[in-house]
Structure formats: C-alpha cells, structure tokens
Amino acid sequence: MAQMGGRRPLVADKRYSAARPQPAKPAPKPAAAKPSRAPARRRRHRNPLVAGVAWLWRGIWRVIWGIGWRLGLAAALILAGTVFYFQSQLPELTALLDARQRGSVTMLDRDGKVFAWRGETFGGQITAETVSPHLKNAVIATEDKRFYGHFGISPRGIASAIRINLAEGRGPLEGNGGSTITQQVAKLLCLGVAFDLAKWKTEAEYEADCRQGSVWRKIKEIPFAVALELKYTKDEILTIYLNRSYLGAGARGFEAASQRYFGISAANVTPAEAAMLAGLLKAPSRYAPTANLQRAQDRGALVLGLMHDQGYLKDADYTYAMAHPAQLSQAAAARAGGFFADWVMESGPSFLTRETTEDVIISTTFDQRIQTAAEAALAAVFGAKLREGSETQAAIVVMSADGAVRAMVGGRRTPNAGDFNRATQALRQTGSTFKPFVYAAALDLGYTPDSIILDAPLTINVRGSGPWSPENYGKEYYGEVTLTTALARSLNTAAVRLSEAVGRDAVRAVASQFGFASTLADGPALALGVSESTLLEMTGAYAGILNGGTSVRPYGLIELRLQGEDAPLIGQAGGMGERVITRAAAAELTWMMTQVIEAGSGGRARLPDRQAAGKTGTTQAARDAWFIGFTADYVAGVWMGYDDNTPLAGVTGAGLPAEIWQAVMVNVHEGLPATPLPTASPESWRAAPTAPPGQGGNQNEDPIGRLLREIFGARGN
C-alpha cells in the first residue's frame, strides 16, 4: 500500500527490542556522610534504678487501670440497678403529697372564723403550677437556684457546702449539706421507707431518723434523687416539696402554712409573704412568725434579696416588699384561745380529736373579741398592781347564761398546746363564792331576802373533831341581820347558821345540781366553801342563777365534722339542764347578789353603765382569791393564787380579782346596750309574810330539824 502523507507506518513497537541509547544522566552527588550515633548510645547508659521505677510504675498503672475500669463499671451497674429499683418502687404523684400519719383539728369560732389548730394541718394539695409564682421563685432562689438545670444532684453545690463547713470549723458534712431540692424531697420521702409504728414510737422519731446526715445516708440519696428525676418532671418534684415540707406551728405544706400565718391561700401570697414562707425551710420552729415575727421578717428580707439578685423581682417590687414586710393574720397574731382549744380537744372523743387520723373541723362557742378583751384586762391589772417577777397566777372564764363558753384564760402567759389550764384543771377551795348556794337553798325553801339571821360568835361540836368556831373576816359581828346583808357583807357565822338551819343535805343537793362535780364537805364548814371546784364549774353554776335557776353544763363544742363533709358527726355537748331552784328564788338571789356589788364586799367590781351581780371569795390563809359575777349578757369568773398554794400577800377576792373582773366586763360589754338583770323587786317579797328568824317556808320539815334551827338562831356560841 502506498504510504499516505509521508507518515511513518503504523507498526507496533517491538517489545523486546535492543535497549535504545538514553541520554546520559548526571552522576548522583555522593551523599554526605551522616554522623554515627553509635558512639552516643554507647555514652548514655540508663540508670538501672530509674528504669526499675519506670517499669514498676507502668505495672502499677496497668493494675490500677484494670481494677479501676472494672470497679467503675461495677459501680455504674450497681447505681443503675439501684436507680431502677427505686424508680420502680415510687408511686404515683398524688400518693406522696400528704404524708401525715395522723389528721388535724381545725377550730372555728362563733362567727365561723379559724382561731386554732391542733395536730399537723394539711391545707390541701397544691402544685407548682397553682401556687403563687412568687412562692415558687422564692423557694427556688432560696433552696436550689440550679434546680431546673441539674439531674438530681449538684456537685458544685456539694463542693461549696463542704468548703463552707470546713471554713466554719465543722465537719465536711455538718451544717450546710449542699442538697438540691430533689435530694431534700428524697429526705422527706425517707428514701422510700414507710413509717412503721413497731420501729418508731412516734412520727418525730421517724422523721429524725430520716434526716440524719450520715455518709451512708448521703450516698443512698444519690440514686434515690436520680430515680425521682427519672420518675417525675421537675414541677412534679417541686410539687412534692411544696406539699410535704414542715413549716412550723403544726403546718405541713405551704398551703397550710399560708392559711395559718396569713389566712390566705398559697396561690395568693405577695412577694413578702412568699419570702417569709420560703425562709421557714431553713429552721421552721425558729423562724415561725408566731414565735418571733421580727426574726421571721428578717429572714424574709434575706430571701427577698436572693430573689432580687437572681432576677425574680424587679427593683420596684423588691423595694416595695422590703418596705412592707409580711404581717400575720389577725387570728395568728392574737394566738387567742389556746386554753379554750385544749379544753375542747379534751371534751370530744379522742379518736376524733387527739388521736384522729382524719382532718376534723370543730365549730365552737369561742368569741375572739371577748378573749382578747379578757386577756387585755388581765395584763393591764397585773401590769399595774403586781411587782415585777411575781409568780402569781390567774384564770378567767366568760360564758353566756346557757353555758356557752366565750373566752378562757388558763394562766397569765400565752400557752403551748397541752399546758396546765388553771380554769379547768385546778381544783381549789371556793371560799365565800360558795355562799350563794347556801342562800339559794334557803330561798327555795321559803326564806326571803329580808329574813333575819343572827350574826354572832358560834361554836359547833363536830363529831370526831371537837368544837369548831367559825369567825368573820375582821372578827366583827353584826347581830341580827337580813339575809341580804349577811350575803353582801359575806358574814361567815350567819352563813353557817343558815346552812345548818336549812340542812347541809339541801345545800349539797343545790350545789351539786348547779354543777359541782367534786365531793362536797360533810361538816358545817361546807357553808364557807372548803370544798374544791374548778373555775369553769363555779362560773357554770353562777350561770344557772342568771338563767332563772336552771342548771347548765358549760360547753364549747357546737358540732364536729370531717373536712369536706357537711353532716356533723357530733352535735352540741352541753347547755341547759334541769331546774334546780324556782325562778322566783333565782330572781331574789340575783337581787341579793347585786347588793354585794352595790353595798357590800364587791364594790370594786361595780360597772359604770349597767347592773351586775356577784360574790367575792377568799380561802383560808388567802391561798385562793375569787370573784364571780354576771350581767344580763355574760357570766365571768376570776381566780387568783399560786400554783404551789403559797398564801397571797394582801389579796382577797374583794381586791384584785374584783378589779380584774370589772376590767374584763367593761371590755366585754363595750358597744353593748345596758340590759337590766332578771331580779325580783323587794316589794314582791315584802308584801308576803316574812318567815321567822332562822325559819323558812318548808312546812314539811321534821320536828328535829326545826328544833335545831331554833337553837342555832338563838344561841350566840
């Protein structure tokens, strides 16, 4: 074939052709000779000791690492298993909100207002969403500002707490614990251990055991706290905390505390009130505002500062809250009715009061205004008339004519629950306050206020004791006097003669039916009040005179019901009883007792704007001093004395007790219209024939009784 274009023919290169000559390459430069290191190695011999230590360290490290990662893995597995176990044991949220083993008693006054609580009250379930945002913020700012950012524990908080404890000279786990809110909830839940009466005698012992700060307890808190975080949301954990925390004065949970201290729901508290409530978490008893309001306010101010610093309060709100600290409600500030509440608790069945497992509401006869009036009067008289540091005690009872107790002061100082109540528990000789029942028996038998009795020295031979000679106070005698004069001047020999004339059995019967529960004396000294009684019994007996001669049983409980239910379980336990003396006799006796105040020994009890009746009383050696009396509206009794029966110095029933009674009744009747007492006018009995001296109208008396009456009416000694 012809060649085209003079190109070379397309032929394959010969694979194995002879080597073609290549262009000559420049000869490589000889490499520079590298210095030999052999001599250096020979010069750096390793120290055998260092080599041995290095070898030993590498071995130890391998062992530590081998053991460490295995132990870490085992610990992680144990922690995970423990967390899973705790989580599986945790119940639904609602089962954890009310942890009380016993219920509570809430008492309402006559107007339906709360005035006292007993037991641990639980105001009702609240949640983190329903409480006031101020309260929620105050709790977080105070207790755990990183609450929404950690997973149950805060290493930073623990480290900070340890540093503070060591700096203040305490052990690392003493004092500040660095616990998160979740860890505190773990404590409140006692790490899931339920209360067992066989192991702990009281709930206090159970809770103290739950709060112990041992290392082992701290270690157990960690998996339980993590389990809580896995089981519940953050707000649910906070809800448990808000419901279960103890906040002083028997309040369990923030709703109960808000109701107790401020009289409002936890949903409505102001920043200042929220700060005070949150401040209680540190030490509930110490910072309870009912114990020390100023201390609680100072603690609240500290919490307000934390809220402001963490951005929960604007400058204006912070300034206003600091200038207007939280104040107690009127009922909480008064702390009124402690003795009354204790008495009501004793009057009901224990399974519904002292040992109740339910929340109970008791409506009572209590009047907070009258209670405050009585307490103020006692404080004023004692402050003006007693020396500083005096241990003299006093008690006051105010009630209506039907026995409804309106106020009760069981001692000079504000009580703690269960303190000794001198109005209901102290059995004391009644002295001359017993005499109206001698005169009541006589009037019921036909005597009149104008009947004549002899007041002169008297000696009676008492079987088994020998001769007994009563004396008048001041040893002055007035001869023949009317019963009215004898009672007004509290003449002892006249009262004994009258008692012997009408018969001691008749006197005992009248006194017992009017309400004396104690055993009455058998001898002639019965008329002078040697028998013992309580102030409550005595005041109730005088109420029977006021209401026309019908006995009363003093009462404070109107009805008892369970919280949330309308039907009462128990109704009123007390009130009007059986007639003891005639209405006419009661009216005559009332008139005679007005003369005790108008013209007799009770002059210091005279009221400026209304009629009053009463009787003084002083026992042997002045160990007890009494004044009991009434207006048309209220009956009041006052007792003074020492708990150890030390004689009073210069005090009789006509003195300080009458002054206290007068001050109480002036306060109690403020704003009330003056109402006359139900007395009989002198004309009503003076128109009738007057019984002979020493005789009454009982025509069925046996001859021996009449003879004894004539003897005692005629003999002077």
Secondary structure in CASP SS format (residue, H / E / C, confidence):
PFRMAT SS
TARGET T0000
AUTHOR 0000-0000-0000
METHOD secondary structure of the structure
MODEL  1
M C 1.00
A C 1.00
Q C 1.00
M C 1.00
G C 1.00
G C 1.00
R C 1.00
R C 1.00
P C 1.00
L C 1.00
V C 1.00
A C 1.00
D C 1.00
K C 1.00
R C 1.00
Y C 1.00
S C 1.00
A C 1.00
A C 1.00
R C 1.00
P C 1.00
Q C 1.00
P C 1.00
A C 1.00
K C 1.00
P C 1.00
A C 1.00
P C 1.00
K C 1.00
P C 1.00
A C 1.00
A C 1.00
A C 1.00
K C 1.00
P C 1.00
S C 1.00
R C 1.00
A H 1.00
P H 1.00
A H 1.00
R H 1.00
R H 1.00
R H 1.00
R C 1.00
H C 1.00
R C 1.00
N C 1.00
P H 1.00
L H 1.00
V H 1.00
A H 1.00
G H 1.00
V H 1.00
A H 1.00
W H 1.00
L H 1.00
W H 1.00
R H 1.00
G H 1.00
I H 1.00
W H 1.00
R H 1.00
V H 1.00
I H 1.00
W H 1.00
G H 1.00
I H 1.00
G H 1.00
W H 1.00
R H 1.00
L H 1.00
G H 1.00
L H 1.00
A H 1.00
A H 1.00
A H 1.00
L H 1.00
I H 1.00
L H 1.00
A H 1.00
G H 1.00
T H 1.00
V H 1.00
F H 1.00
Y H 1.00
F H 1.00
Q H 1.00
S H 1.00
Q H 1.00
L C 1.00
P C 1.00
E C 1.00
L H 1.00
T H 1.00
A H 1.00
L H 1.00
L C 1.00
D C 1.00
A C 1.00
R C 1.00
Q C 1.00
R C 1.00
G C 1.00
S E 1.00
V E 1.00
T E 1.00
M E 1.00
L E 1.00
D C 1.00
R C 1.00
D C 1.00
G C 1.00
K C 1.00
V E 1.00
F E 1.00
A E 1.00
W E 1.00
R E 1.00
G E 1.00
E C 1.00
T E 1.00
F E 1.00
G C 1.00
G C 1.00
Q C 1.00
I C 1.00
T C 1.00
A C 1.00
E C 1.00
T C 1.00
V C 1.00
S C 1.00
P H 1.00
H H 1.00
L H 1.00
K H 1.00
N H 1.00
A H 1.00
V H 1.00
I H 1.00
A H 1.00
T H 1.00
E H 1.00
D C 1.00
K C 1.00
R C 1.00
F H 1.00
Y H 1.00
G H 1.00
H C 1.00
F C 1.00
G C 1.00
I C 1.00
S C 1.00
P H 1.00
R H 1.00
G H 1.00
I H 1.00
A H 1.00
S H 1.00
A H 1.00
I H 1.00
R H 1.00
I H 1.00
N H 1.00
L H 1.00
A H 1.00
E C 1.00
G C 1.00
R C 1.00
G C 1.00
P C 1.00
L C 1.00
E C 1.00
G C 1.00
N C 1.00
G C 1.00
G C 1.00
S C 1.00
T C 1.00
I H 1.00
T H 1.00
Q H 1.00
Q H 1.00
V H 1.00
A H 1.00
K H 1.00
L H 1.00
L C 1.00
C H 1.00
L H 1.00
G H 1.00
V C 1.00
A C 1.00
F C 1.00
D C 1.00
L C 1.00
A C 1.00
K C 1.00
W C 1.00
K C 1.00
T C 1.00
E H 1.00
A H 1.00
E H 1.00
Y H 1.00
E H 1.00
A H 1.00
D H 1.00
C H 1.00
R C 1.00
Q C 1.00
G C 1.00
S C 1.00
V H 1.00
W H 1.00
R H 1.00
K H 1.00
I H 1.00
K H 1.00
E H 1.00
I H 1.00
P H 1.00
F H 1.00
A H 1.00
V H 1.00
A H 1.00
L H 1.00
E H 1.00
L H 1.00
K H 1.00
Y C 1.00
T C 1.00
K H 1.00
D H 1.00
E H 1.00
I H 1.00
L H 1.00
T H 1.00
I H 1.00
Y H 1.00
L H 1.00
N H 1.00
R H 1.00
S C 1.00
Y E 1.00
L C 1.00
G C 1.00
A C 1.00
G C 1.00
A E 1.00
R E 1.00
G C 1.00
F H 1.00
E H 1.00
A H 1.00
A H 1.00
S H 1.00
Q H 1.00
R H 1.00
Y H 1.00
F H 1.00
G C 1.00
I C 1.00
S C 1.00
A H 1.00
A H 1.00
N H 1.00
V C 1.00
T C 1.00
P H 1.00
A H 1.00
E H 1.00
A H 1.00
A H 1.00
M H 1.00
L H 1.00
A H 1.00
G H 1.00
L C 1.00
L C 1.00
K C 1.00
A C 1.00
P H 1.00
S H 1.00
R H 1.00
Y H 1.00
A C 1.00
P C 1.00
T C 1.00
A C 1.00
N C 1.00
L H 1.00
Q H 1.00
R H 1.00
A H 1.00
Q H 1.00
D H 1.00
R H 1.00
G H 1.00
A H 1.00
L H 1.00
V H 1.00
L H 1.00
G H 1.00
L H 1.00
M H 1.00
H H 1.00
D H 1.00
Q C 1.00
G C 1.00
Y C 1.00
L C 1.00
K C 1.00
D H 1.00
A H 1.00
D H 1.00
Y H 1.00
T H 1.00
Y H 1.00
A H 1.00
M H 1.00
A H 1.00
H C 1.00
P C 1.00
A C 1.00
Q C 1.00
L C 1.00
S C 1.00
Q H 1.00
A H 1.00
A H 1.00
A H 1.00
A H 1.00
R C 1.00
A C 1.00
G C 1.00
G H 1.00
F H 1.00
F H 1.00
A H 1.00
D H 1.00
W H 1.00
V H 1.00
M H 1.00
E H 1.00
S H 1.00
G C 1.00
P C 1.00
S H 1.00
F H 1.00
L H 1.00
T C 1.00
R C 1.00
E C 1.00
T C 1.00
T C 1.00
E C 1.00
D C 1.00
V E 1.00
I E 1.00
I E 1.00
S E 1.00
T E 1.00
T C 1.00
F C 1.00
D C 1.00
Q H 1.00
R H 1.00
I H 1.00
Q H 1.00
T H 1.00
A H 1.00
A H 1.00
E H 1.00
A H 1.00
A H 1.00
L H 1.00
A H 1.00
A H 1.00
V H 1.00
F H 1.00
G H 1.00
A H 1.00
K H 1.00
L C 1.00
R C 1.00
E C 1.00
G C 1.00
S C 1.00
E C 1.00
T C 1.00
Q E 1.00
A E 1.00
A E 1.00
I E 1.00
V E 1.00
V E 1.00
M E 1.00
S C 1.00
A C 1.00
D C 1.00
G C 1.00
A E 1.00
V E 1.00
R E 1.00
A E 1.00
M E 1.00
V E 1.00
G C 1.00
G C 1.00
R C 1.00
R C 1.00
T C 1.00
P C 1.00
N C 1.00
A C 1.00
G C 1.00
D C 1.00
F C 1.00
N C 1.00
R C 1.00
A C 1.00
T C 1.00
Q C 1.00
A C 1.00
L C 1.00
R E 1.00
Q E 1.00
T C 1.00
G H 1.00
S H 1.00
T H 1.00
F H 1.00
K H 1.00
P H 1.00
F H 1.00
V H 1.00
Y H 1.00
A H 1.00
A H 1.00
A H 1.00
L H 1.00
D H 1.00
L C 1.00
G C 1.00
Y C 1.00
T C 1.00
P C 1.00
D C 1.00
S C 1.00
I E 1.00
I E 1.00
L E 1.00
D E 1.00
A C 1.00
P C 1.00
L C 1.00
T C 1.00
I E 1.00
N E 1.00
V E 1.00
R C 1.00
G C 1.00
S C 1.00
G E 1.00
P E 1.00
W E 1.00
S C 1.00
P C 1.00
E C 1.00
N C 1.00
Y C 1.00
G C 1.00
K C 1.00
E C 1.00
Y C 1.00
Y C 1.00
G E 1.00
E E 1.00
V E 1.00
T E 1.00
L H 1.00
T H 1.00
T H 1.00
A H 1.00
L H 1.00
A H 1.00
R C 1.00
S C 1.00
L C 1.00
N H 1.00
T H 1.00
A H 1.00
A H 1.00
V H 1.00
R H 1.00
L H 1.00
S H 1.00
E H 1.00
A H 1.00
V H 1.00
G C 1.00
R H 1.00
D H 1.00
A H 1.00
V H 1.00
R H 1.00
A H 1.00
V H 1.00
A H 1.00
S H 1.00
Q H 1.00
F H 1.00
G C 1.00
F C 1.00
A C 1.00
S C 1.00
T C 1.00
L C 1.00
A C 1.00
D C 1.00
G C 1.00
P H 1.00
A H 1.00
L H 1.00
A H 1.00
L H 1.00
G C 1.00
V C 1.00
S C 1.00
E E 1.00
S E 1.00
T C 1.00
L H 1.00
L H 1.00
E H 1.00
M H 1.00
T H 1.00
G H 1.00
A H 1.00
Y H 1.00
A H 1.00
G H 1.00
I H 1.00
L H 1.00
N C 1.00
G C 1.00
G C 1.00
T E 1.00
S E 1.00
V E 1.00
R E 1.00
P C 1.00
Y E 1.00
G C 1.00
L E 1.00
I E 1.00
E E 1.00
L E 1.00
R E 1.00
L E 1.00
Q C 1.00
G C 1.00
E C 1.00
D C 1.00
A C 1.00
P C 1.00
L C 1.00
I E 1.00
G C 1.00
Q C 1.00
A C 1.00
G C 1.00
G E 1.00
M E 1.00
G E 1.00
E E 1.00
R E 1.00
V C 1.00
I C 1.00
T C 1.00
R H 1.00
A H 1.00
A H 1.00
A H 1.00
A H 1.00
E H 1.00
L H 1.00
T H 1.00
W H 1.00
M H 1.00
M H 1.00
T H 1.00
Q H 1.00
V H 1.00
I H 1.00
E H 1.00
A H 1.00
G C 1.00
S C 1.00
G C 1.00
G H 1.00
R H 1.00
A H 1.00
R C 1.00
L C 1.00
P C 1.00
D C 1.00
R C 1.00
Q C 1.00
A C 1.00
A E 1.00
G E 1.00
K E 1.00
T E 1.00
G E 1.00
T E 1.00
T C 1.00
Q H 1.00
A H 1.00
A H 1.00
R C 1.00
D E 1.00
A E 1.00
W E 1.00
F E 1.00
I E 1.00
G E 1.00
F E 1.00
T C 1.00
A C 1.00
D C 1.00
Y C 1.00
V E 1.00
A E 1.00
G E 1.00
V E 1.00
W E 1.00
M E 1.00
G E 1.00
Y C 1.00
D C 1.00
D C 1.00
N C 1.00
T C 1.00
P C 1.00
L C 1.00
A C 1.00
G C 1.00
V C 1.00
T C 1.00
G C 1.00
A C 1.00
G C 1.00
L H 1.00
P H 1.00
A H 1.00
E H 1.00
I H 1.00
W H 1.00
Q H 1.00
A H 1.00
V H 1.00
M H 1.00
V H 1.00
N H 1.00
V H 1.00
H C 1.00
E C 1.00
G C 1.00
L C 1.00
P C 1.00
A C 1.00
T C 1.00
P C 1.00
L C 1.00
P C 1.00
T C 1.00
A C 1.00
S C 1.00
P H 1.00
E H 1.00
S H 1.00
W H 1.00
R H 1.00
A C 1.00
A C 1.00
P C 1.00
T C 1.00
A C 1.00
P C 1.00
P C 1.00
G C 1.00
Q C 1.00
G C 1.00
G C 1.00
N C 1.00
Q C 1.00
N C 1.00
E C 1.00
D C 1.00
P H 1.00
I H 1.00
G H 1.00
R H 1.00
L H 1.00
L H 1.00
R H 1.00
E H 1.00
I H 1.00
F H 1.00
G H 1.00
A H 1.00
R C 1.00
G C 1.00
N C 1.00
END
